[in-house]
Amino acid sequence: MIVAIGEWFKLPRLGREFFISLMKAGLMYDKSKGFKAEANTDLIKISSILKRALGEDFEFVPKCFTCNSIIDCYSCAYYLICDVKSLTPNCLCDNCMSNEDAFAIYSNALMKKMS
Amino acid sequence: MWVEKYRPKSIESMVGNEESRIEFLNWLKDWKKGSKPALLIGAPGTGKTTLLHLTSKKLSYNVIELNASDVRTKEKMMQKLGPVLSSKGLFGEKLLIFLDEVDGMYDRQDRGGIEFVEELIESSLVPIVMAANLEDDKKIIKLIRKSRVFRFRRIPPRLVEIYVENILKKEGVKLSKESIRLMVRESKGDMRAAINTAQSFSGLSTEEISSIISSRDLTYSLREGFENFFNADSQEKAYEALRICDAMPRDKVRLAYTSVINSNLSEDKLIKALEKIGEADEIVKMIGKTQEWRLLRYFDRLLAYSLFKALPKGAVSYSEDDMPWDLKVRMWNESKALRDTGKSLSKFLHTSSREVLSTFMPYLLVILSKDKGSMERFFRLLGLDDSSLKVIMKETERISIKVR
């Protein structure tokens, strides 16, 4: 299962123990929207709990900081060396990276969020 | 040096850890007397110190900086910080105390420095910011509880790439995309390392850069080493993965153990693997005891060959959890009852409550499960209340089913 950091997602019923563990690890829950992992939650712990609970691979993927699109990590040149779970949860998508002024665009996006 | 020349001049010109940067700026903006101190946790080169200085500058704070791992004694700390603690700046300027590398203090707990910091953060009239490199929080857990924590994760390679590209553009240096990517891969999310490599490689061709990087001694971190080990096709490859893994033998044994106990191996395979790890552990201990350090050169081969045979390929993945998953989940969820039991028993067993829960408790429960009456009496004597007793009874049932 692949989920973007900061996006709501649904899970099947996992049982009381897993639910409590996920809440303690910092995953957010809303009855109507589902679950959400914020940037500062312990993504390693949450994905390891979910991997166990679901019995399948569970991965959080970052979103593009400038255009907010979900990033396809598999096509990234750094896929093999990049461990998104221990990295800062924002990245840049292929489109934004290919722009000549990628750094300026990134800085402007941050300035907007700061103001 | 490019690292100095291109040190970010504003918070916006940094890359990575966007949320932490924004939240830290807001924390300092809203700081008032009695606010919790800030604790910046993250690996070197992720921007903790830079952010602190840029934010202080932006909000006109004067920073009083102390490297907590150098100045550890209470007296020295008092000497440096005493005048600041009880007053505001002499000319009304805003002051901020920055304690860098606070995790370094915990290596020597005997000089009163930690206690001083813990007192300091509760009584200070000025904002206090601490920084720690540790990714393992256990050491600084007390400070974490008392502080507002801002985590700094490693910077994603793509963001390192655009930062380095921007510098190269300003310097008028042209490097191929492939060369830049090689350098970014080398830096492993450490911006300082990436900029230094970019400076030293400027002017070289892609082929030259590639040959320099590949000629450097390749070393694996524990994670890389063990991931390669568990997925190796052959004994030799498994050995090679452990050989170039840059870690102490004791850490390799620990990692092999934690990964194996968190795997889904069948019982007989698990026992076999644990036996092999136990043997390796025994050997490391014997080498330490007899100080025959030269024997350590055989350690990687021994661990690799014996463990490789005991594990099916890909059946184990890297894990640092020091106890089996099921036990950990129950410890999280029923922590109060287990903590109370662990605490009471630790006094009798002269060990930590964690050790009681992970090592002694299963045996104790198996022994006591044979007579529920005496078990109840035993735990009542320890002072457990009804709800805690219920949890323990449930544990006993679980464990006795497993034993049967």
HADDOCK unambig.tbl for C-alpha pairs under 7 A between the chains (distance, minus, plus):
assign (segid A and resid 17 and name CA) (segid B and resid 329 and name CA) 6.98 0.50 0.50
assign (segid A and resid 17 and name CA) (segid B and resid 333 and name CA) 6.66 0.50 0.50
assign (segid A and resid 20 and name CA) (segid B and resid 333 and name CA) 6.42 0.50 0.50
assign (segid A and resid 21 and name CA) (segid B and resid 329 and name CA) 6.53 0.50 0.50
assign (segid A and resid 21 and name CA) (segid B and resid 332 and name CA) 6.68 0.50 0.50
assign (segid A and resid 21 and name CA) (segid B and resid 333 and name CA) 6.58 0.50 0.50
assign (segid A and resid 78 and name CA) (segid B and resid 157 and name CA) 6.71 0.50 0.50
assign (segid A and resid 82 and name CA) (segid B and resid 156 and name CA) 6.90 0.50 0.50
assign (segid A and resid 82 and name CA) (segid B and resid 157 and name CA) 6.94 0.50 0.50
assign (segid A and resid 86 and name CA) (segid B and resid 153 and name CA) 6.16 0.50 0.50
assign (segid A and resid 86 and name CA) (segid B and resid 154 and name CA) 6.74 0.50 0.50
assign (segid A and resid 87 and name CA) (segid B and resid 153 and name CA) 4.90 0.50 0.50
assign (segid A and resid 87 and name CA) (segid B and resid 154 and name CA) 4.73 0.50 0.50
assign (segid A and resid 87 and name CA) (segid B and resid 155 and name CA) 5.91 0.50 0.50
assign (segid A and resid 87 and name CA) (segid B and resid 156 and name CA) 5.95 0.50 0.50
assign (segid A and resid 88 and name CA) (segid B and resid 16 and name CA) 6.04 0.50 0.50
assign (segid A and resid 88 and name CA) (segid B and resid 17 and name CA) 5.29 0.50 0.50
assign (segid A and resid 88 and name CA) (segid B and resid 153 and name CA) 4.95 0.50 0.50
assign (segid A and resid 88 and name CA) (segid B and resid 154 and name CA) 6.09 0.50 0.50
assign (segid A and resid 88 and name CA) (segid B and resid 155 and name CA) 5.90 0.50 0.50
assign (segid A and resid 88 and name CA) (segid B and resid 156 and name CA) 6.53 0.50 0.50
assign (segid A and resid 91 and name CA) (segid B and resid 156 and name CA) 6.49 0.50 0.50
assign (segid A and resid 91 and name CA) (segid B and resid 158 and name CA) 6.75 0.50 0.50
assign (segid A and resid 91 and name CA) (segid B and resid 159 and name CA) 6.68 0.50 0.50
assign (segid A and resid 92 and name CA) (segid B and resid 158 and name CA) 6.66 0.50 0.50
assign (segid A and resid 102 and name CA) (segid B and resid 162 and name CA) 6.48 0.50 0.50
assign (segid A and resid 103 and name CA) (segid B and resid 162 and name CA) 5.61 0.50 0.50
assign (segid A and resid 103 and name CA) (segid B and resid 163 and name CA) 6.49 0.50 0.50
assign (segid A and resid 103 and name CA) (segid B and resid 166 and name CA) 6.71 0.50 0.50
assign (segid A and resid 107 and name CA) (segid B and resid 12 and name CA) 5.57 0.50 0.50
assign (segid A and resid 107 and name CA) (segid B and resid 13 and name CA) 6.01 0.50 0.50
assign (segid A and resid 110 and name CA) (segid B and resid 12 and name CA) 6.20 0.50 0.50
assign (segid A and resid 111 and name CA) (segid B and resid 12 and name CA) 6.06 0.50 0.50
assign (segid A and resid 114 and name CA) (segid B and resid 22 and name CA) 6.22 0.50 0.50
